[in-house]
Amino acid sequence: MIRTTLTAAALALASLVAPAMAEIVPSKCTFHKYQPTNTTRTFDCDFRQSGGNVTVNSKDRVFTFLAKDEGVKYIRINSIPLTFLSFTKNGQYSLQVVQGDTSP
């Protein structure tokens, strides 16, 4: 009984110390810029999330959305099932991400 408890405690502690693994998901992004003029463009991107922090990479730009800033610096909307996400920085831009196969 004690051995089982110690093993469970060691595994729980190890899971807290181990770095979170994140999968990179090929996606399709749509960027809506509000200032100084409204522009919209769609492009291929890579979505990555780890510990609630999101990074979206494209060939031209990297977008970073930290979990601690959600609701303060940006608004995040998740769809169910989780294949569509929207990140909005009020007055600046919105980034919509559709996860998964982006082939035509």
Stockholm file with secondary structure:
# STOCKHOLM 1.0

chainA/1-104         MIRTTLTAAALALASLVAPAMAEIVPSKCTFHKYQPTNTTRTFDCDFRQSGGNVTVNSKDRVFTFLAKDEGVKYIRINSIPLTFLSFTKNGQYSLQVVQGDTSP
#=GR chainA/1-104 SS CHHHHHHHHHHHHHHHHSCCCCCEEEEEEEEEECSSSCEEEEEEEEEEEETTEEEEECSSCEEEECGGGBTTTBEEEECSSTTEEEEEETTTEEEEEEESCCCC
#=GC SS_cons         CHHHHHHHHHHHHHHHHSCCCCCEEEEEEEEEECSSSCEEEEEEEEEEEETTEEEEECSSCEEEECGGGBTTTBEEEECSSTTEEEEEETTTEEEEEEESCCCC
//
